[in-house]
Amino acid sequence: MTDPVGSGTPWGTGLVVAGFAALVAVVAVIACGAAMIEVHPLLAVVVNLVVAAGVAPTLWQWRATPVWRWLVYGTVAGVAAGWLALALGAR
């Protein structure tokens, strides 16, 4: 059985949206984290964990919604990449 035209997963558009969400998340995590590290490194860790814990329930619900799932995937990847960049010393 074949799918009707246009009913498949929009991989091209979805990956572009996920990439944009990842880029925004990376920039936000690095910018805020670098500013907080200058005050105190522990502050940066605590604030990042509190924000992640606050956003996680919403992202968990959105991951099954067809359009929002791409933003969720991109945001999760971007936050992980931002944390890795901060851990490696990017400022």
Rosetta constraint file for C-alpha pairs under 8 A:
AtomPair CA 3 CA 7 HARMONIC 6.37 0.50
AtomPair CA 3 CA 8 HARMONIC 6.96 0.50
AtomPair CA 10 CA 14 HARMONIC 5.81 0.50
AtomPair CA 11 CA 15 HARMONIC 5.85 0.50
AtomPair CA 12 CA 16 HARMONIC 6.39 0.50
AtomPair CA 13 CA 17 HARMONIC 6.25 0.50
AtomPair CA 14 CA 18 HARMONIC 6.06 0.50
AtomPair CA 14 CA 67 HARMONIC 7.86 0.50
AtomPair CA 14 CA 70 HARMONIC 5.58 0.50
AtomPair CA 15 CA 19 HARMONIC 5.90 0.50
AtomPair CA 15 CA 70 HARMONIC 7.05 0.50
AtomPair CA 16 CA 20 HARMONIC 6.19 0.50
AtomPair CA 17 CA 21 HARMONIC 6.17 0.50
AtomPair CA 17 CA 70 HARMONIC 6.26 0.50
AtomPair CA 17 CA 71 HARMONIC 6.40 0.50
AtomPair CA 17 CA 74 HARMONIC 7.46 0.50
AtomPair CA 18 CA 22 HARMONIC 6.05 0.50
AtomPair CA 18 CA 70 HARMONIC 4.95 0.50
AtomPair CA 18 CA 71 HARMONIC 5.22 0.50
AtomPair CA 18 CA 72 HARMONIC 7.52 0.50
AtomPair CA 18 CA 73 HARMONIC 6.13 0.50
AtomPair CA 18 CA 74 HARMONIC 3.97 0.50
AtomPair CA 18 CA 75 HARMONIC 7.26 0.50
AtomPair CA 19 CA 23 HARMONIC 6.14 0.50
AtomPair CA 19 CA 74 HARMONIC 5.75 0.50
AtomPair CA 20 CA 24 HARMONIC 6.25 0.50
AtomPair CA 20 CA 74 HARMONIC 7.22 0.50
AtomPair CA 21 CA 25 HARMONIC 6.11 0.50
AtomPair CA 21 CA 71 HARMONIC 5.71 0.50
AtomPair CA 21 CA 72 HARMONIC 8.00 0.50
AtomPair CA 21 CA 74 HARMONIC 4.91 0.50
AtomPair CA 21 CA 75 HARMONIC 5.34 0.50
AtomPair CA 21 CA 78 HARMONIC 7.17 0.50
AtomPair CA 22 CA 26 HARMONIC 6.04 0.50
AtomPair CA 22 CA 74 HARMONIC 4.32 0.50
AtomPair CA 22 CA 75 HARMONIC 4.92 0.50
AtomPair CA 22 CA 76 HARMONIC 7.31 0.50
AtomPair CA 22 CA 77 HARMONIC 5.91 0.50
AtomPair CA 22 CA 78 HARMONIC 3.89 0.50
AtomPair CA 22 CA 79 HARMONIC 7.29 0.50
AtomPair CA 23 CA 27 HARMONIC 6.23 0.50
AtomPair CA 23 CA 74 HARMONIC 8.00 0.50
AtomPair CA 23 CA 78 HARMONIC 6.19 0.50
AtomPair CA 24 CA 28 HARMONIC 6.13 0.50
AtomPair CA 24 CA 75 HARMONIC 7.93 0.50
AtomPair CA 24 CA 78 HARMONIC 7.40 0.50
AtomPair CA 25 CA 29 HARMONIC 6.02 0.50
AtomPair CA 25 CA 75 HARMONIC 5.71 0.50
AtomPair CA 25 CA 78 HARMONIC 4.86 0.50
AtomPair CA 25 CA 79 HARMONIC 5.59 0.50
AtomPair CA 25 CA 82 HARMONIC 7.29 0.50
AtomPair CA 26 CA 30 HARMONIC 6.05 0.50
AtomPair CA 26 CA 78 HARMONIC 4.75 0.50
AtomPair CA 26 CA 79 HARMONIC 5.78 0.50
AtomPair CA 26 CA 81 HARMONIC 6.31 0.50
AtomPair CA 26 CA 82 HARMONIC 4.54 0.50
AtomPair CA 27 CA 31 HARMONIC 5.89 0.50
AtomPair CA 27 CA 82 HARMONIC 7.26 0.50
AtomPair CA 28 CA 32 HARMONIC 5.99 0.50
AtomPair CA 29 CA 33 HARMONIC 5.63 0.50
AtomPair CA 29 CA 48 HARMONIC 7.88 0.50
AtomPair CA 29 CA 79 HARMONIC 6.48 0.50
AtomPair CA 29 CA 82 HARMONIC 5.40 0.50
AtomPair CA 29 CA 83 HARMONIC 7.02 0.50
AtomPair CA 30 CA 34 HARMONIC 5.74 0.50
AtomPair CA 30 CA 82 HARMONIC 5.59 0.50
AtomPair CA 30 CA 83 HARMONIC 7.45 0.50
AtomPair CA 30 CA 85 HARMONIC 7.24 0.50
AtomPair CA 30 CA 86 HARMONIC 6.27 0.50
AtomPair CA 30 CA 90 HARMONIC 7.47 0.50
AtomPair CA 30 CA 91 HARMONIC 6.76 0.50
AtomPair CA 31 CA 35 HARMONIC 6.31 0.50
AtomPair CA 31 CA 91 HARMONIC 7.44 0.50
AtomPair CA 32 CA 36 HARMONIC 6.21 0.50
AtomPair CA 33 CA 37 HARMONIC 5.99 0.50
AtomPair CA 33 CA 44 HARMONIC 5.41 0.50
AtomPair CA 33 CA 45 HARMONIC 7.99 0.50
AtomPair CA 33 CA 48 HARMONIC 7.49 0.50
AtomPair CA 33 CA 86 HARMONIC 7.03 0.50
AtomPair CA 34 CA 38 HARMONIC 6.58 0.50
AtomPair CA 34 CA 44 HARMONIC 7.80 0.50
AtomPair CA 34 CA 86 HARMONIC 7.24 0.50
AtomPair CA 34 CA 90 HARMONIC 7.92 0.50
AtomPair CA 34 CA 91 HARMONIC 5.63 0.50
AtomPair CA 35 CA 39 HARMONIC 7.10 0.50
AtomPair CA 36 CA 40 HARMONIC 6.23 0.50
AtomPair CA 36 CA 41 HARMONIC 6.81 0.50
AtomPair CA 36 CA 43 HARMONIC 6.29 0.50
AtomPair CA 36 CA 44 HARMONIC 5.00 0.50
AtomPair CA 37 CA 41 HARMONIC 4.31 0.50
AtomPair CA 37 CA 42 HARMONIC 7.53 0.50
AtomPair CA 37 CA 43 HARMONIC 6.95 0.50
AtomPair CA 37 CA 44 HARMONIC 5.48 0.50
AtomPair CA 39 CA 43 HARMONIC 7.42 0.50
AtomPair CA 40 CA 44 HARMONIC 6.84 0.50
AtomPair CA 41 CA 45 HARMONIC 6.59 0.50
AtomPair CA 42 CA 46 HARMONIC 6.14 0.50
AtomPair CA 43 CA 47 HARMONIC 5.99 0.50
AtomPair CA 44 CA 48 HARMONIC 6.04 0.50
AtomPair CA 45 CA 49 HARMONIC 6.19 0.50
AtomPair CA 46 CA 50 HARMONIC 6.14 0.50
AtomPair CA 47 CA 51 HARMONIC 6.10 0.50
AtomPair CA 48 CA 52 HARMONIC 6.08 0.50
AtomPair CA 49 CA 53 HARMONIC 6.03 0.50
AtomPair CA 50 CA 54 HARMONIC 6.13 0.50
AtomPair CA 51 CA 55 HARMONIC 6.18 0.50
AtomPair CA 52 CA 56 HARMONIC 5.86 0.50
AtomPair CA 53 CA 57 HARMONIC 7.55 0.50
AtomPair CA 55 CA 59 HARMONIC 6.32 0.50
AtomPair CA 56 CA 60 HARMONIC 5.95 0.50
AtomPair CA 57 CA 61 HARMONIC 6.44 0.50
AtomPair CA 58 CA 62 HARMONIC 6.30 0.50
AtomPair CA 59 CA 63 HARMONIC 6.10 0.50
AtomPair CA 59 CA 72 HARMONIC 5.85 0.50
AtomPair CA 61 CA 65 HARMONIC 7.88 0.50
AtomPair CA 62 CA 68 HARMONIC 5.73 0.50
AtomPair CA 62 CA 69 HARMONIC 5.93 0.50
AtomPair CA 62 CA 72 HARMONIC 6.93 0.50
AtomPair CA 63 CA 68 HARMONIC 6.55 0.50
AtomPair CA 63 CA 69 HARMONIC 4.30 0.50
AtomPair CA 63 CA 70 HARMONIC 7.82 0.50
AtomPair CA 63 CA 72 HARMONIC 5.98 0.50
AtomPair CA 63 CA 73 HARMONIC 7.63 0.50
AtomPair CA 64 CA 68 HARMONIC 7.76 0.50
AtomPair CA 64 CA 69 HARMONIC 6.02 0.50
AtomPair CA 65 CA 69 HARMONIC 5.63 0.50
AtomPair CA 66 CA 70 HARMONIC 7.76 0.50
AtomPair CA 67 CA 71 HARMONIC 7.59 0.50
AtomPair CA 68 CA 72 HARMONIC 6.28 0.50
AtomPair CA 69 CA 73 HARMONIC 6.13 0.50
AtomPair CA 70 CA 74 HARMONIC 6.16 0.50
AtomPair CA 71 CA 75 HARMONIC 5.93 0.50
AtomPair CA 72 CA 76 HARMONIC 6.08 0.50
AtomPair CA 73 CA 77 HARMONIC 6.20 0.50
AtomPair CA 74 CA 78 HARMONIC 5.94 0.50
AtomPair CA 75 CA 79 HARMONIC 6.02 0.50
AtomPair CA 76 CA 80 HARMONIC 6.22 0.50
AtomPair CA 77 CA 81 HARMONIC 6.12 0.50
AtomPair CA 78 CA 82 HARMONIC 5.95 0.50
AtomPair CA 79 CA 83 HARMONIC 6.11 0.50
AtomPair CA 80 CA 84 HARMONIC 6.21 0.50
AtomPair CA 81 CA 85 HARMONIC 6.10 0.50
AtomPair CA 82 CA 86 HARMONIC 6.16 0.50
AtomPair CA 83 CA 87 HARMONIC 6.05 0.50
AtomPair CA 84 CA 88 HARMONIC 6.16 0.50
AtomPair CA 85 CA 89 HARMONIC 6.24 0.50
AtomPair CA 85 CA 90 HARMONIC 5.27 0.50
AtomPair CA 86 CA 90 HARMONIC 5.28 0.50
AtomPair CA 86 CA 91 HARMONIC 7.18 0.50
